[in-house]
Amino acid sequence: MRGRSYVDGFLWDNTPLGALTTHAGCRSAVVIHLGTGLTWDRHAFGGCQVVEIRPSRPLGPAGRPGGPTAPLDFRRRTVEALRELGYADADAVLADRRLVFGARDALRRSAETMLDAVARLDEQWGSGPDDERPSRALD
């Protein structure tokens, strides 16, 4: 087109993370593959932190490759089975990350509780020199 060649993403760059990191400043992404993604390299995107989710089994019909029409199978049972597979695969990958984020959130809540307690103590005892404050241990 106008002297330039273009290739469909299906054939060349099905995951446009390069454009997102280069032009939009993306620094973290969750990439959901529809296949093994063996030719895709998560380390090719500089400082972008990438979480990859891959299907634990082929998405096409069992016993045959599925062919080019496999992605167009919108029967209710097929869609439901793929949805359940996607949920299970994502859950398996994200389970450890949920633990980390949960611990981080608990730490943040603890810090906020401590700062609130310190603020209440400052209000109760004033902000004078330490020798004006009661010398008893806090309950």
C-alpha positions in Angstrom: 0.0 0.0 0.0 1.6 3.3 -1.2 4.9 1.6 -1.6 4.9 -0.1 1.8 4.4 -3.7 2.7 2.1 -4.8 5.5 1.6 -8.2 7.0 -1.4 -9.4 9.0 -0.7 -9.9 12.7 -1.8 -13.5 12.4 1.3 -14.2 10.2 3.9 -11.9 11.8 3.2 -10.1 15.2 0.0 -11.5 16.6 0.9 -10.0 20.0 1.4 -6.2 19.4 3.3 -5.7 22.6 6.2 -4.1 20.7 4.0 -1.3 19.6 2.6 -0.9 23.0 6.0 -0.7 24.7 7.6 1.5 22.0 4.8 4.0 21.3 2.5 3.9 24.4 5.1 3.3 27.2 3.5 0.1 28.4 5.6 -1.4 31.3 3.4 -4.4 32.3 1.2 -6.7 30.3 -0.7 -9.9 30.5 -0.4 -11.8 27.2 -2.9 -14.5 26.6 -1.7 -17.0 23.9 -4.1 -19.1 21.8 -1.4 -21.7 21.2 2.0 -22.7 22.5 3.6 -19.4 21.5 7.0 -21.1 21.1 8.2 -18.5 18.7 7.3 -15.6 20.9 10.0 -14.1 23.2 8.8 -12.2 26.3 12.3 -10.8 26.8 12.2 -8.9 23.5 10.2 -6.1 25.1 12.8 -4.3 27.2 11.7 -3.4 30.7 8.1 -4.5 30.2 7.0 -7.1 32.8 5.1 -9.8 31.0 2.8 -12.4 32.5 2.0 -15.1 29.9 -1.0 -17.3 30.0 -1.0 -20.3 27.6 -3.7 -22.9 27.1 -2.9 -26.2 28.9 -4.4 -28.2 26.0 -5.0 -27.4 22.3 -8.0 -25.2 21.7 -9.1 -27.1 18.6 -11.1 -30.3 18.5 -9.5 -33.4 20.0 -7.9 -35.8 17.6 -7.5 -33.4 14.7 -5.8 -30.0 14.2 -9.0 -28.1 13.7 -8.0 -26.3 10.6 -8.6 -22.7 9.7 -12.3 -22.7 10.8 -11.6 -23.9 14.4 -11.6 -20.3 15.8 -15.0 -19.8 14.2 -16.7 -22.6 16.2 -19.2 -20.6 18.3 -21.4 -23.4 19.5 -22.5 -23.0 23.1 -20.7 -26.1 24.4 -17.4 -25.1 22.6 -17.5 -21.5 23.9 -18.3 -22.7 27.5 -15.5 -25.3 27.4 -13.0 -22.7 26.2 -14.1 -20.2 28.8 -13.6 -22.8 31.6 -10.2 -23.7 30.2 -9.1 -20.1 30.0 -10.3 -19.4 33.5 -8.4 -22.5 34.9 -5.2 -21.6 32.9 -5.3 -18.0 34.1 -6.0 -19.1 37.7 -3.1 -21.4 37.6 -0.7 -18.7 36.4 -2.0 -15.9 38.6 -2.4 -17.9 41.8 1.2 -17.1 43.0 0.9 -13.5 42.0 -2.4 -13.1 44.0 -0.5 -14.3 47.1 2.2 -11.7 46.5 -0.3 -8.9 45.9 -2.3 -10.0 48.8 0.7 -9.8 51.1 1.6 -6.4 49.7 -1.9 -5.1 50.4 -1.9 -6.5 53.9 1.4 -4.7 54.5 0.0 -1.5 53.1 -3.1 -1.8 55.4 -0.8 -2.4 58.4 1.2 0.7 57.7 -1.9 2.8 57.4 -3.3 1.4 60.7 0.0 2.2 62.4 0.1 5.8 60.9 -3.5 6.3 62.1 -2.6 5.1 65.6 0.4 7.5 65.7 -1.8 10.4 64.6 -4.3 9.6 67.3 -1.5 9.5 69.9 -0.2 12.8 68.7 -3.7 14.3 69.1 -4.1 12.8 72.5 -0.7 13.7 74.0 0.0 16.7 71.9 3.2 17.3 70.0 5.4 18.6 72.8 8.8 17.3 73.9 9.0 13.6 74.8 9.4 14.4 78.6 5.8 15.8 78.6 4.3 12.5 77.4 3.2 9.8 79.7 5.9 7.1 80.2 3.6 4.1 80.2 3.7 1.3 77.6 1.0 1.4 74.9 -1.8 -1.2 75.1 
